């Protein structure tokens, strides 16, 4: 018997929309093409999709960090989430 998991989650598509709201599409294929310079692994395989999602999230966070460094960090990711997405506060606590 497994205990109930009570972790708060954030969907990678939602994270992409928060960090880069100007994209036309937020599916894994589109994000792999627009936020990484890597080729997508095999289509619709559980492990490959997980690895590709990790690549997208990592790229998004690296792009955010680079952008914040250039701008002088006017507002951090955490401040934006707390301001515009208060229901996600538990995710970062």
PyMOL Python script that loads the backbone (N, CA, C, O; Angstrom):
from pymol import cmd

cmd.read_pdbstr("""\
ATOM      1  N   UNK A   1       0.839  -1.172   0.000  1.00  0.00           N
ATOM      2  CA  UNK A   1       0.000   0.000   0.000  1.00  0.00           C
ATOM      3  C   UNK A   1       0.890   1.243   0.000  1.00  0.00           C
ATOM      4  O   UNK A   1       1.786   1.376   0.834  1.00  0.00           O
ATOM      5  N   UNK A   2       0.638   2.136  -0.929  1.00  0.00           N
ATOM      6  CA  UNK A   2       1.416   3.367  -1.032  1.00  0.00           C
ATOM      7  C   UNK A   2       0.721   4.502  -0.288  1.00  0.00           C
ATOM      8  O   UNK A   2      -0.501   4.634  -0.354  1.00  0.00           O
ATOM      9  N   UNK A   3       1.495   5.319   0.416  1.00  0.00           N
ATOM     10  CA  UNK A   3       0.877   6.467   1.088  1.00  0.00           C
ATOM     11  C   UNK A   3       0.429   7.505   0.058  1.00  0.00           C
ATOM     12  O   UNK A   3       0.964   7.572  -1.049  1.00  0.00           O
ATOM     13  N   UNK A   4      -0.549   8.302   0.437  1.00  0.00           N
ATOM     14  CA  UNK A   4      -1.036   9.346  -0.458  1.00  0.00           C
ATOM     15  C   UNK A   4       0.041  10.412  -0.624  1.00  0.00           C
ATOM     16  O   UNK A   4       0.627  10.868   0.358  1.00  0.00           O
ATOM     17  N   UNK A   5       0.298  10.805  -1.859  1.00  0.00           N
ATOM     18  CA  UNK A   5       1.289  11.839  -2.145  1.00  0.00           C
ATOM     19  C   UNK A   5       0.583  13.192  -2.132  1.00  0.00           C
ATOM     20  O   UNK A   5      -0.446  13.375  -2.782  1.00  0.00           O
ATOM     21  N   UNK A   6       1.144  14.126  -1.390  1.00  0.00           N
ATOM     22  CA  UNK A   6       0.511  15.438  -1.245  1.00  0.00           C
ATOM     23  C   UNK A   6       1.367  16.554  -1.841  1.00  0.00           C
ATOM     24  O   UNK A   6       1.256  17.706  -1.424  1.00  0.00           O
ATOM     25  N   UNK A   7       2.210  16.227  -2.802  1.00  0.00           N
ATOM     26  CA  UNK A   7       3.052  17.245  -3.415  1.00  0.00           C
ATOM     27  C   UNK A   7       2.233  18.181  -4.287  1.00  0.00           C
ATOM     28  O   UNK A   7       1.303  17.754  -4.971  1.00  0.00           O
ATOM     29  N   UNK A   8       2.584  19.452  -4.258  1.00  0.00           N
ATOM     30  CA  UNK A   8       1.984  20.421  -5.159  1.00  0.00           C
ATOM     31  C   UNK A   8       2.741  20.345  -6.475  1.00  0.00           C
ATOM     32  O   UNK A   8       3.966  20.228  -6.482  1.00  0.00           O
ATOM     33  N   UNK A   9       2.028  20.411  -7.574  1.00  0.00           N
ATOM     34  CA  UNK A   9       2.692  20.313  -8.873  1.00  0.00           C
ATOM     35  C   UNK A   9       2.386  21.543  -9.720  1.00  0.00           C
ATOM     36  O   UNK A   9       1.411  22.259  -9.489  1.00  0.00           O
ATOM     37  N   UNK A  10       3.243  21.761 -10.700  1.00  0.00           N
ATOM     38  CA  UNK A  10       2.997  22.781 -11.705  1.00  0.00           C
ATOM     39  C   UNK A  10       3.251  22.123 -13.052  1.00  0.00           C
ATOM     40  O   UNK A  10       4.295  21.506 -13.262  1.00  0.00           O
ATOM     41  N   UNK A  11       2.317  22.254 -13.940  1.00  0.00           N
ATOM     42  CA  UNK A  11       2.441  21.691 -15.269  1.00  0.00           C
ATOM     43  C   UNK A  11       3.504  22.460 -16.046  1.00  0.00           C
ATOM     44  O   UNK A  11       3.565  23.687 -15.969  1.00  0.00           O
ATOM     45  N   UNK A  12       4.336  21.748 -16.789  1.00  0.00           N
ATOM     46  CA  UNK A  12       5.395  22.402 -17.556  1.00  0.00           C
ATOM     47  C   UNK A  12       4.827  23.348 -18.610  1.00  0.00           C
ATOM     48  O   UNK A  12       5.449  24.363 -18.925  1.00  0.00           O
ATOM     49  N   UNK A  13       3.666  23.032 -19.153  1.00  0.00           N
ATOM     50  CA  UNK A  13       3.033  23.918 -20.130  1.00  0.00           C
ATOM     51  C   UNK A  13       2.607  25.223 -19.450  1.00  0.00           C
ATOM     52  O   UNK A  13       2.740  26.302 -20.027  1.00  0.00           O
ATOM     53  N   UNK A  14       2.098  25.114 -18.229  1.00  0.00           N
ATOM     54  CA  UNK A  14       1.707  26.304 -17.476  1.00  0.00           C
ATOM     55  C   UNK A  14       2.933  27.155 -17.149  1.00  0.00           C
ATOM     56  O   UNK A  14       2.887  28.381 -17.250  1.00  0.00           O
ATOM     57  N   UNK A  15       4.027  26.503 -16.758  1.00  0.00           N
ATOM     58  CA  UNK A  15       5.264  27.224 -16.476  1.00  0.00           C
ATOM     59  C   UNK A  15       5.745  27.959 -17.722  1.00  0.00           C
ATOM     60  O   UNK A  15       6.154  29.117 -17.640  1.00  0.00           O
ATOM     61  N   UNK A  16       5.700  27.295 -18.872  1.00  0.00           N
ATOM     62  CA  UNK A  16       6.119  27.932 -20.128  1.00  0.00           C
ATOM     63  C   UNK A  16       5.250  29.147 -20.435  1.00  0.00           C
ATOM     64  O   UNK A  16       5.760  30.178 -20.874  1.00  0.00           O
ATOM     65  N   UNK A  17       3.953  29.035 -20.210  1.00  0.00           N
ATOM     66  CA  UNK A  17       3.043  30.156 -20.476  1.00  0.00           C
ATOM     67  C   UNK A  17       3.293  31.318 -19.517  1.00  0.00           C
ATOM     68  O   UNK A  17       3.116  32.477 -19.894  1.00  0.00           O
ATOM     69  N   UNK A  18       3.701  31.025 -18.292  1.00  0.00           N
ATOM     70  CA  UNK A  18       4.015  32.077 -17.326  1.00  0.00           C
ATOM     71  C   UNK A  18       5.311  32.781 -17.717  1.00  0.00           C
ATOM     72  O   UNK A  18       5.381  34.010 -17.713  1.00  0.00           O
ATOM     73  N   UNK A  19       6.333  32.001 -18.052  1.00  0.00           N
ATOM     74  CA  UNK A  19       7.643  32.578 -18.334  1.00  0.00           C
ATOM     75  C   UNK A  19       7.727  33.244 -19.696  1.00  0.00           C
ATOM     76  O   UNK A  19       8.380  34.276 -19.848  1.00  0.00           O
ATOM     77  N   UNK A  20       7.070  32.658 -20.685  1.00  0.00           N
ATOM     78  CA  UNK A  20       7.155  33.175 -22.054  1.00  0.00           C
ATOM     79  C   UNK A  20       5.765  33.168 -22.686  1.00  0.00           C
ATOM     80  O   UNK A  20       5.459  32.300 -23.503  1.00  0.00           O
ATOM     81  N   UNK A  21       4.925  34.130 -22.312  1.00  0.00           N
ATOM     82  CA  UNK A  21       3.522  34.125 -22.746  1.00  0.00           C
ATOM     83  C   UNK A  21       3.295  34.469 -24.212  1.00  0.00           C
ATOM     84  O   UNK A  21       2.147  34.498 -24.657  1.00  0.00           O
ATOM     85  N   UNK A  22       4.329  34.724 -24.960  1.00  0.00           N
ATOM     86  CA  UNK A  22       4.189  35.152 -26.352  1.00  0.00           C
ATOM     87  C   UNK A  22       4.213  34.012 -27.363  1.00  0.00           C
ATOM     88  O   UNK A  22       4.064  34.264 -28.559  1.00  0.00           O
ATOM     89  N   UNK A  23       4.393  32.785 -26.932  1.00  0.00           N
ATOM     90  CA  UNK A  23       4.406  31.657 -27.877  1.00  0.00           C
ATOM     91  C   UNK A  23       3.004  31.377 -28.401  1.00  0.00           C
ATOM     92  O   UNK A  23       2.014  31.619 -27.712  1.00  0.00           O
ATOM     93  N   UNK A  24       2.929  30.867 -29.620  1.00  0.00           N
ATOM     94  CA  UNK A  24       1.633  30.515 -30.211  1.00  0.00           C
ATOM     95  C   UNK A  24       1.134  29.177 -29.686  1.00  0.00           C
ATOM     96  O   UNK A  24      -0.068  28.988 -29.500  1.00  0.00           O
ATOM     97  N   UNK A  25       2.058  28.247 -29.446  1.00  0.00           N
ATOM     98  CA  UNK A  25       1.694  26.904 -28.974  1.00  0.00           C
ATOM     99  C   UNK A  25       2.559  26.528 -27.779  1.00  0.00           C
ATOM    100  O   UNK A  25       3.688  26.997 -27.634  1.00  0.00           O
ATOM    101  N   UNK A  26       2.008  25.678 -26.933  1.00  0.00           N
ATOM    102  CA  UNK A  26       2.725  25.248 -25.736  1.00  0.00           C
ATOM    103  C   UNK A  26       2.792  23.732 -25.602  1.00  0.00           C
ATOM    104  O   UNK A  26       3.029  23.221 -24.507  1.00  0.00           O
ATOM    105  N   UNK A  27       2.589  23.010 -26.692  1.00  0.00           N
ATOM    106  CA  UNK A  27       2.750  21.559 -26.604  1.00  0.00           C
ATOM    107  C   UNK A  27       4.239  21.231 -26.628  1.00  0.00           C
ATOM    108  O   UNK A  27       5.061  22.085 -26.960  1.00  0.00           O
ATOM    109  N   UNK A  28       4.581  20.010 -26.281  1.00  0.00           N
ATOM    110  CA  UNK A  28       5.978  19.619 -26.150  1.00  0.00           C
ATOM    111  C   UNK A  28       6.747  19.800 -27.455  1.00  0.00           C
ATOM    112  O   UNK A  28       7.878  20.288 -27.435  1.00  0.00           O
ATOM    113  N   UNK A  29       6.163  19.420 -28.582  1.00  0.00           N
ATOM    114  CA  UNK A  29       6.849  19.577 -29.871  1.00  0.00           C
ATOM    115  C   UNK A  29       7.185  21.037 -30.147  1.00  0.00           C
ATOM    116  O   UNK A  29       8.312  21.358 -30.523  1.00  0.00           O
ATOM    117  N   UNK A  30       6.217  21.915 -29.963  1.00  0.00           N
ATOM    118  CA  UNK A  30       6.427  23.338 -30.235  1.00  0.00           C
ATOM    119  C   UNK A  30       7.477  23.928 -29.301  1.00  0.00           C
ATOM    120  O   UNK A  30       8.332  24.698 -29.739  1.00  0.00           O
ATOM    121  N   UNK A  31       7.421  23.576 -28.026  1.00  0.00           N
ATOM    122  CA  UNK A  31       8.388  24.111 -27.072  1.00  0.00           C
ATOM    123  C   UNK A  31       9.794  23.583 -27.333  1.00  0.00           C
ATOM    124  O   UNK A  31      10.767  24.321 -27.178  1.00  0.00           O
ATOM    125  N   UNK A  32       9.913  22.329 -27.723  1.00  0.00           N
ATOM    126  CA  UNK A  32      11.236  21.791 -28.062  1.00  0.00           C
ATOM    127  C   UNK A  32      11.854  22.589 -29.209  1.00  0.00           C
ATOM    128  O   UNK A  32      13.056  22.855 -29.206  1.00  0.00           O
ATOM    129  N   UNK A  33      11.040  22.966 -30.179  1.00  0.00           N
ATOM    130  CA  UNK A  33      11.543  23.711 -31.343  1.00  0.00           C
ATOM    131  C   UNK A  33      11.873  25.160 -31.007  1.00  0.00           C
ATOM    132  O   UNK A  33      12.826  25.719 -31.551  1.00  0.00           O
ATOM    133  N   UNK A  34      11.093  25.776 -30.115  1.00  0.00           N
ATOM    134  CA  UNK A  34      11.255  27.215 -29.883  1.00  0.00           C
ATOM    135  C   UNK A  34      12.153  27.579 -28.710  1.00  0.00           C
ATOM    136  O   UNK A  34      12.744  28.659 -28.721  1.00  0.00           O
ATOM    137  N   UNK A  35      12.282  26.735 -27.709  1.00  0.00           N
ATOM    138  CA  UNK A  35      13.086  27.123 -26.544  1.00  0.00           C
ATOM    139  C   UNK A  35      14.363  26.308 -26.376  1.00  0.00           C
ATOM    140  O   UNK A  35      15.172  26.609 -25.498  1.00  0.00           O
ATOM    141  N   UNK A  36      14.558  25.287 -27.197  1.00  0.00           N
ATOM    142  CA  UNK A  36      15.808  24.528 -27.131  1.00  0.00           C
ATOM    143  C   UNK A  36      16.409  24.444 -28.528  1.00  0.00           C
ATOM    144  O   UNK A  36      15.742  24.714 -29.526  1.00  0.00           O
ATOM    145  N   UNK A  37      17.666  24.069 -28.576  1.00  0.00           N
ATOM    146  CA  UNK A  37      18.283  23.797 -29.870  1.00  0.00           C
ATOM    147  C   UNK A  37      18.559  22.300 -30.008  1.00  0.00           C
ATOM    148  O   UNK A  37      19.431  21.881 -30.769  1.00  0.00           O
ATOM    149  N   UNK A  38      17.805  21.513 -29.262  1.00  0.00           N
ATOM    150  CA  UNK A  38      17.960  20.058 -29.272  1.00  0.00           C
ATOM    151  C   UNK A  38      16.861  19.418 -30.110  1.00  0.00           C
ATOM    152  O   UNK A  38      15.774  19.975 -30.258  1.00  0.00           O
ATOM    153  N   UNK A  39      17.152  18.268 -30.643  1.00  0.00           N
ATOM    154  CA  UNK A  39      16.143  17.507 -31.377  1.00  0.00           C
ATOM    155  C   UNK A  39      15.272  16.750 -30.391  1.00  0.00           C
ATOM    156  O   UNK A  39      15.739  16.294 -29.348  1.00  0.00           O
ATOM    157  N   UNK A  40      14.012  16.625 -30.735  1.00  0.00           N
ATOM    158  CA  UNK A  40      13.084  15.876 -29.897  1.00  0.00           C
ATOM    159  C   UNK A  40      13.356  14.389 -30.056  1.00  0.00           C
ATOM    160  O   UNK A  40      13.542  13.895 -31.167  1.00  0.00           O
ATOM    161  N   UNK A  41      13.376  13.685 -28.934  1.00  0.00           N
ATOM    162  CA  UNK A  41      13.527  12.231 -28.971  1.00  0.00           C
ATOM    163  C   UNK A  41      12.273  11.598 -29.541  1.00  0.00           C
ATOM    164  O   UNK A  41      11.357  12.305 -29.962  1.00  0.00           O
ATOM    165  N   UNK A  42      12.221  10.303 -29.560  1.00  0.00           N
ATOM    166  CA  UNK A  42      11.093   9.557 -30.112  1.00  0.00           C
ATOM    167  C   UNK A  42       9.747  10.088 -29.619  1.00  0.00           C
ATOM    168  O   UNK A  42       9.612  10.483 -28.460  1.00  0.00           O
ATOM    169  N   UNK A  43       8.765  10.093 -30.501  1.00  0.00           N
ATOM    170  CA  UNK A  43       7.452  10.655 -30.189  1.00  0.00           C
ATOM    171  C   UNK A  43       6.617   9.677 -29.357  1.00  0.00           C
ATOM    172  O   UNK A  43       6.590   8.478 -29.635  1.00  0.00           O
ATOM    173  N   UNK A  44       5.952  10.194 -28.356  1.00  0.00           N
ATOM    174  CA  UNK A  44       4.974   9.466 -27.534  1.00  0.00           C
ATOM    175  C   UNK A  44       5.552   8.240 -26.828  1.00  0.00           C
ATOM    176  O   UNK A  44       4.911   7.191 -26.763  1.00  0.00           O
ATOM    177  N   UNK A  45       6.726   8.377 -26.318  1.00  0.00           N
ATOM    178  CA  UNK A  45       7.302   7.356 -25.455  1.00  0.00           C
ATOM    179  C   UNK A  45       7.424   7.987 -24.083  1.00  0.00           C
ATOM    180  O   UNK A  45       7.931   9.102 -23.958  1.00  0.00           O
ATOM    181  N   UNK A  46       6.972   7.299 -23.063  1.00  0.00           N
ATOM    182  CA  UNK A  46       6.921   7.880 -21.727  1.00  0.00           C
ATOM    183  C   UNK A  46       8.232   8.467 -21.244  1.00  0.00           C
ATOM    184  O   UNK A  46       8.277   9.628 -20.836  1.00  0.00           O
ATOM    185  N   UNK A  47       9.301   7.682 -21.286  1.00  0.00           N
ATOM    186  CA  UNK A  47      10.586   8.167 -20.794  1.00  0.00           C
ATOM    187  C   UNK A  47      11.110   9.297 -21.668  1.00  0.00           C
ATOM    188  O   UNK A  47      11.607  10.298 -21.152  1.00  0.00           O
ATOM    189  N   UNK A  48      11.004   9.149 -22.982  1.00  0.00           N
ATOM    190  CA  UNK A  48      11.485  10.195 -23.886  1.00  0.00           C
ATOM    191  C   UNK A  48      10.719  11.497 -23.692  1.00  0.00           C
ATOM    192  O   UNK A  48      11.317  12.573 -23.705  1.00  0.00           O
ATOM    193  N   UNK A  49       9.408  11.415 -23.512  1.00  0.00           N
ATOM    194  CA  UNK A  49       8.621  12.624 -23.258  1.00  0.00           C
ATOM    195  C   UNK A  49       9.047  13.281 -21.945  1.00  0.00           C
ATOM    196  O   UNK A  49       9.101  14.507 -21.855  1.00  0.00           O
ATOM    197  N   UNK A  50       9.344  12.481 -20.943  1.00  0.00           N
ATOM    198  CA  UNK A  50       9.800  13.030 -19.659  1.00  0.00           C
ATOM    199  C   UNK A  50      11.145  13.735 -19.814  1.00  0.00           C
ATOM    200  O   UNK A  50      11.347  14.822 -19.274  1.00  0.00           O
ATOM    201  N   UNK A  51      12.052  13.118 -20.545  1.00  0.00           N
ATOM    202  CA  UNK A  51      13.371  13.724 -20.782  1.00  0.00           C
ATOM    203  C   UNK A  51      13.227  15.013 -21.591  1.00  0.00           C
ATOM    204  O   UNK A  51      13.871  16.015 -21.282  1.00  0.00           O
ATOM    205  N   UNK A  52      12.391  14.987 -22.614  1.00  0.00           N
ATOM    206  CA  UNK A  52      12.179  16.191 -23.420  1.00  0.00           C
ATOM    207  C   UNK A  52      11.537  17.305 -22.601  1.00  0.00           C
ATOM    208  O   UNK A  52      11.875  18.476 -22.777  1.00  0.00           O
ATOM    209  N   UNK A  53      10.614  16.951 -21.709  1.00  0.00           N
ATOM    210  CA  UNK A  53       9.998  17.949 -20.832  1.00  0.00           C
ATOM    211  C   UNK A  53      11.055  18.562 -19.922  1.00  0.00           C
ATOM    212  O   UNK A  53      11.054  19.773 -19.699  1.00  0.00           O
ATOM    213  N   UNK A  54      11.950  17.740 -19.398  1.00  0.00           N
ATOM    214  CA  UNK A  54      13.044  18.245 -18.566  1.00  0.00           C
ATOM    215  C   UNK A  54      13.912  19.219 -19.357  1.00  0.00           C
ATOM    216  O   UNK A  54      14.317  20.254 -18.828  1.00  0.00           O
ATOM    217  N   UNK A  55      14.200  18.900 -20.609  1.00  0.00           N
ATOM    218  CA  UNK A  55      14.998  19.792 -21.460  1.00  0.00           C
ATOM    219  C   UNK A  55      14.294  21.132 -21.659  1.00  0.00           C
ATOM    220  O   UNK A  55      14.926  22.187 -21.595  1.00  0.00           O
ATOM    221  N   UNK A  56      12.997  21.088 -21.897  1.00  0.00           N
ATOM    222  CA  UNK A  56      12.227  22.323 -22.103  1.00  0.00           C
ATOM    223  C   UNK A  56      12.231  23.167 -20.833  1.00  0.00           C
ATOM    224  O   UNK A  56      12.507  24.365 -20.891  1.00  0.00           O
ATOM    225  N   UNK A  57      11.929  22.561 -19.690  1.00  0.00           N
ATOM    226  CA  UNK A  57      11.886  23.306 -18.429  1.00  0.00           C
ATOM    227  C   UNK A  57      13.264  23.887 -18.116  1.00  0.00           C
ATOM    228  O   UNK A  57      13.370  25.042 -17.704  1.00  0.00           O
ATOM    229  N   UNK A  58      14.308  23.100 -18.306  1.00  0.00           N
ATOM    230  CA  UNK A  58      15.663  23.588 -18.064  1.00  0.00           C
ATOM    231  C   UNK A  58      15.978  24.770 -18.979  1.00  0.00           C
ATOM    232  O   UNK A  58      16.543  25.767 -18.529  1.00  0.00           O
ATOM    233  N   UNK A  59      15.622  24.666 -20.244  1.00  0.00           N
ATOM    234  CA  UNK A  59      15.862  25.763 -21.190  1.00  0.00           C
ATOM    235  C   UNK A  59      15.091  27.014 -20.799  1.00  0.00           C
ATOM    236  O   UNK A  59      15.625  28.122 -20.857  1.00  0.00           O
ATOM    237  N   UNK A  60      13.830  26.837 -20.397  1.00  0.00           N
ATOM    238  CA  UNK A  60      13.029  27.985 -19.970  1.00  0.00           C
ATOM    239  C   UNK A  60      13.664  28.691 -18.776  1.00  0.00           C
ATOM    240  O   UNK A  60      13.745  29.919 -18.748  1.00  0.00           O
ATOM    241  N   UNK A  61      14.110  27.921 -17.798  1.00  0.00           N
ATOM    242  CA  UNK A  61      14.715  28.520 -16.608  1.00  0.00           C
ATOM    243  C   UNK A  61      16.053  29.177 -16.929  1.00  0.00           C
ATOM    244  O   UNK A  61      16.371  30.225 -16.368  1.00  0.00           O
ATOM    245  N   UNK A  62      16.842  28.581 -17.820  1.00  0.00           N
ATOM    246  CA  UNK A  62      18.109  29.191 -18.238  1.00  0.00           C
ATOM    247  C   UNK A  62      17.863  30.492 -18.994  1.00  0.00           C
ATOM    248  O   UNK A  62      18.575  31.477 -18.796  1.00  0.00           O
ATOM    249  N   UNK A  63      16.852  30.491 -19.860  1.00  0.00           N
ATOM    250  CA  UNK A  63      16.509  31.708 -20.601  1.00  0.00           C
ATOM    251  C   UNK A  63      16.030  32.800 -19.648  1.00  0.00           C
ATOM    252  O   UNK A  63      16.365  33.971 -19.827  1.00  0.00           O
ATOM    253  N   UNK A  64      15.254  32.426 -18.643  1.00  0.00           N
ATOM    254  CA  UNK A  64      14.790  33.388 -17.644  1.00  0.00           C
ATOM    255  C   UNK A  64      15.977  33.964 -16.884  1.00  0.00           C
ATOM    256  O   UNK A  64      16.073  35.179 -16.708  1.00  0.00           O
ATOM    257  N   UNK A  65      16.871  33.107 -16.438  1.00  0.00           N
ATOM    258  CA  UNK A  65      18.040  33.557 -15.690  1.00  0.00           C
ATOM    259  C   UNK A  65      18.865  34.524 -16.536  1.00  0.00           C
ATOM    260  O   UNK A  65      19.286  35.573 -16.048  1.00  0.00           O
ATOM    261  N   UNK A  66      19.095  34.178 -17.788  1.00  0.00           N
ATOM    262  CA  UNK A  66      19.860  35.039 -18.686  1.00  0.00           C
ATOM    263  C   UNK A  66      19.170  36.391 -18.865  1.00  0.00           C
ATOM    264  O   UNK A  66      19.819  37.437 -18.832  1.00  0.00           O
ATOM    265  N   UNK A  67      17.875  36.360 -19.050  1.00  0.00           N
ATOM    266  CA  UNK A  67      17.098  37.590 -19.222  1.00  0.00           C
ATOM    267  C   UNK A  67      17.142  38.457 -17.968  1.00  0.00           C
ATOM    268  O   UNK A  67      17.299  39.675 -18.055  1.00  0.00           O
ATOM    269  N   UNK A  68      17.002  37.834 -16.810  1.00  0.00           N
ATOM    270  CA  UNK A  68      17.027  38.589 -15.556  1.00  0.00           C
ATOM    271  C   UNK A  68      18.401  39.188 -15.296  1.00  0.00           C
ATOM    272  O   UNK A  68      18.504  40.291 -14.760  1.00  0.00           O
ATOM    273  N   UNK A  69      19.457  38.473 -15.672  1.00  0.00           N
ATOM    274  CA  UNK A  69      20.805  38.993 -15.489  1.00  0.00           C
ATOM    275  C   UNK A  69      21.019  40.239 -16.342  1.00  0.00           C
ATOM    276  O   UNK A  69      21.627  41.207 -15.884  1.00  0.00           O
ATOM    277  N   UNK A  70      20.529  40.221 -17.564  1.00  0.00           N
ATOM    278  CA  UNK A  70      20.696  41.366 -18.470  1.00  0.00           C
ATOM    279  C   UNK A  70      19.876  42.565 -18.022  1.00  0.00           C
ATOM    280  O   UNK A  70      20.294  43.708 -18.206  1.00  0.00           O
ATOM    281  N   UNK A  71      18.717  42.315 -17.437  1.00  0.00           N
ATOM    282  CA  UNK A  71      17.815  43.396 -17.038  1.00  0.00           C
ATOM    283  C   UNK A  71      18.083  43.903 -15.623  1.00  0.00           C
ATOM    284  O   UNK A  71      17.490  44.897 -15.205  1.00  0.00           O
ATOM    285  N   UNK A  72      18.937  43.258 -14.905  1.00  0.00           N
ATOM    286  CA  UNK A  72      19.186  43.678 -13.526  1.00  0.00           C
ATOM    287  C   UNK A  72      18.160  43.161 -12.542  1.00  0.00           C
ATOM    288  O   UNK A  72      17.997  43.730 -11.462  1.00  0.00           O
ATOM    289  N   UNK A  73      17.465  42.093 -12.894  1.00  0.00           N
ATOM    290  CA  UNK A  73      16.514  41.420 -11.995  1.00  0.00           C
ATOM    291  C   UNK A  73      15.495  42.378 -11.385  1.00  0.00           C
ATOM    292  O   UNK A  73      15.434  42.514 -10.163  1.00  0.00           O
ATOM    293  N   UNK A  74      14.711  43.030 -12.202  1.00  0.00           N
ATOM    294  CA  UNK A  74      13.675  43.930 -11.695  1.00  0.00           C
ATOM    295  C   UNK A  74      12.658  43.168 -10.855  1.00  0.00           C
ATOM    296  O   UNK A  74      12.221  43.651  -9.811  1.00  0.00           O
ATOM    297  N   UNK A  75      12.287  41.996 -11.305  1.00  0.00           N
ATOM    298  CA  UNK A  75      11.362  41.153 -10.549  1.00  0.00           C
ATOM    299  C   UNK A  75      11.712  39.702 -10.858  1.00  0.00           C
ATOM    300  O   UNK A  75      11.849  39.327 -12.022  1.00  0.00           O
ATOM    301  N   UNK A  76      11.854  38.893  -9.826  1.00  0.00           N
ATOM    302  CA  UNK A  76      12.231  37.503 -10.026  1.00  0.00           C
ATOM    303  C   UNK A  76      11.029  36.649 -10.395  1.00  0.00           C
ATOM    304  O   UNK A  76       9.883  37.079 -10.267  1.00  0.00           O
ATOM    305  N   UNK A  77      11.301  35.456 -10.845  1.00  0.00           N
ATOM    306  CA  UNK A  77      10.250  34.490 -11.157  1.00  0.00           C
ATOM    307  C   UNK A  77       9.335  34.293  -9.955  1.00  0.00           C
ATOM    308  O   UNK A  77       8.112  34.282 -10.098  1.00  0.00           O
ATOM    309  N   UNK A  78       9.916  34.140  -8.785  1.00  0.00           N
ATOM    310  CA  UNK A  78       9.125  33.886  -7.586  1.00  0.00           C
ATOM    311  C   UNK A  78       8.217  35.068  -7.256  1.00  0.00           C
ATOM    312  O   UNK A  78       7.075  34.875  -6.838  1.00  0.00           O
ATOM    313  N   UNK A  79       8.711  36.275  -7.438  1.00  0.00           N
ATOM    314  CA  UNK A  79       7.883  37.458  -7.196  1.00  0.00           C
ATOM    315  C   UNK A  79       6.729  37.533  -8.190  1.00  0.00           C
ATOM    316  O   UNK A  79       5.609  37.881  -7.817  1.00  0.00           O
ATOM    317  N   UNK A  80       6.997  37.208  -9.453  1.00  0.00           N
ATOM    318  CA  UNK A  80       5.934  37.197 -10.464  1.00  0.00           C
ATOM    319  C   UNK A  80       4.875  36.157 -10.145  1.00  0.00           C
ATOM    320  O   UNK A  80       3.680  36.425 -10.270  1.00  0.00           O
ATOM    321  N   UNK A  81       5.302  34.989  -9.741  1.00  0.00           N
ATOM    322  CA  UNK A  81       4.343  33.929  -9.417  1.00  0.00           C
ATOM    323  C   UNK A  81       3.510  34.327  -8.206  1.00  0.00           C
ATOM    324  O   UNK A  81       2.294  34.134  -8.200  1.00  0.00           O
ATOM    325  N   UNK A  82       4.146  34.875  -7.192  1.00  0.00           N
ATOM    326  CA  UNK A  82       3.397  35.309  -6.008  1.00  0.00           C
ATOM    327  C   UNK A  82       2.404  36.408  -6.340  1.00  0.00           C
ATOM    328  O   UNK A  82       1.320  36.457  -5.759  1.00  0.00           O
ATOM    329  N   UNK A  83       2.757  37.291  -7.267  1.00  0.00           N
ATOM    330  CA  UNK A  83       1.875  38.401  -7.612  1.00  0.00           C
ATOM    331  C   UNK A  83       0.731  37.967  -8.527  1.00  0.00           C
ATOM    332  O   UNK A  83      -0.428  38.292  -8.269  1.00  0.00           O
ATOM    333  N   UNK A  84       1.053  37.232  -9.599  1.00  0.00           N
ATOM    334  CA  UNK A  84       0.062  36.936 -10.631  1.00  0.00           C
ATOM    335  C   UNK A  84      -0.599  35.563 -10.501  1.00  0.00           C
ATOM    336  O   UNK A  84      -1.667  35.333 -11.067  1.00  0.00           O
ATOM    337  N   UNK A  85       0.028  34.659  -9.763  1.00  0.00           N
ATOM    338  CA  UNK A  85      -0.499  33.298  -9.625  1.00  0.00           C
ATOM    339  C   UNK A  85      -0.464  32.882  -8.158  1.00  0.00           C
ATOM    340  O   UNK A  85       0.261  31.952  -7.804  1.00  0.00           O
ATOM    341  N   UNK A  86      -1.234  33.552  -7.294  1.00  0.00           N
ATOM    342  CA  UNK A  86      -1.152  33.293  -5.856  1.00  0.00           C
ATOM    343  C   UNK A  86      -1.482  31.857  -5.470  1.00  0.00           C
ATOM    344  O   UNK A  86      -1.026  31.379  -4.431  1.00  0.00           O
ATOM    345  N   UNK A  87      -2.272  31.159  -6.292  1.00  0.00           N
ATOM    346  CA  UNK A  87      -2.609  29.776  -5.961  1.00  0.00           C
ATOM    347  C   UNK A  87      -1.400  28.850  -6.082  1.00  0.00           C
ATOM    348  O   UNK A  87      -1.463  27.702  -5.642  1.00  0.00           O
ATOM    349  N   UNK A  88      -0.303  29.327  -6.669  1.00  0.00           N
ATOM    350  CA  UNK A  88       0.898  28.507  -6.803  1.00  0.00           C
ATOM    351  C   UNK A  88       1.911  28.753  -5.687  1.00  0.00           C
ATOM    352  O   UNK A  88       2.989  28.159  -5.702  1.00  0.00           O
ATOM    353  N   UNK A  89       1.592  29.608  -4.727  1.00  0.00           N
ATOM    354  CA  UNK A  89       2.540  29.939  -3.665  1.00  0.00           C
ATOM    355  C   UNK A  89       3.047  28.696  -2.942  1.00  0.00           C
ATOM    356  O   UNK A  89       4.226  28.620  -2.595  1.00  0.00           O
ATOM    357  N   UNK A  90       2.184  27.737  -2.717  1.00  0.00           N
ATOM    358  CA  UNK A  90       2.594  26.525  -2.002  1.00  0.00           C
ATOM    359  C   UNK A  90       3.624  25.729  -2.778  1.00  0.00           C
ATOM    360  O   UNK A  90       4.385  24.960  -2.190  1.00  0.00           O
ATOM    361  N   UNK A  91       3.659  25.902  -4.092  1.00  0.00           N
ATOM    362  CA  UNK A  91       4.625  25.179  -4.918  1.00  0.00           C
ATOM    363  C   UNK A  91       6.050  25.585  -4.574  1.00  0.00           C
ATOM    364  O   UNK A  91       6.965  24.767  -4.667  1.00  0.00           O
ATOM    365  N   UNK A  92       6.249  26.834  -4.179  1.00  0.00           N
ATOM    366  CA  UNK A  92       7.586  27.351  -3.932  1.00  0.00           C
ATOM    367  C   UNK A  92       7.922  27.498  -2.458  1.00  0.00           C
ATOM    368  O   UNK A  92       8.965  28.057  -2.119  1.00  0.00           O
ATOM    369  N   UNK A  93       7.075  27.018  -1.592  1.00  0.00           N
ATOM    370  CA  UNK A  93       7.384  27.158  -0.168  1.00  0.00           C
ATOM    371  C   UNK A  93       7.965  25.889   0.395  1.00  0.00           C
ATOM    372  O   UNK A  93       8.285  25.830   1.582  1.00  0.00           O
TER     373      UNK A  93
END
""", "prot")
cmd.dss("prot")
cmd.show_as("cartoon", "prot")
cmd.util.cbc("prot")
cmd.orient("prot")
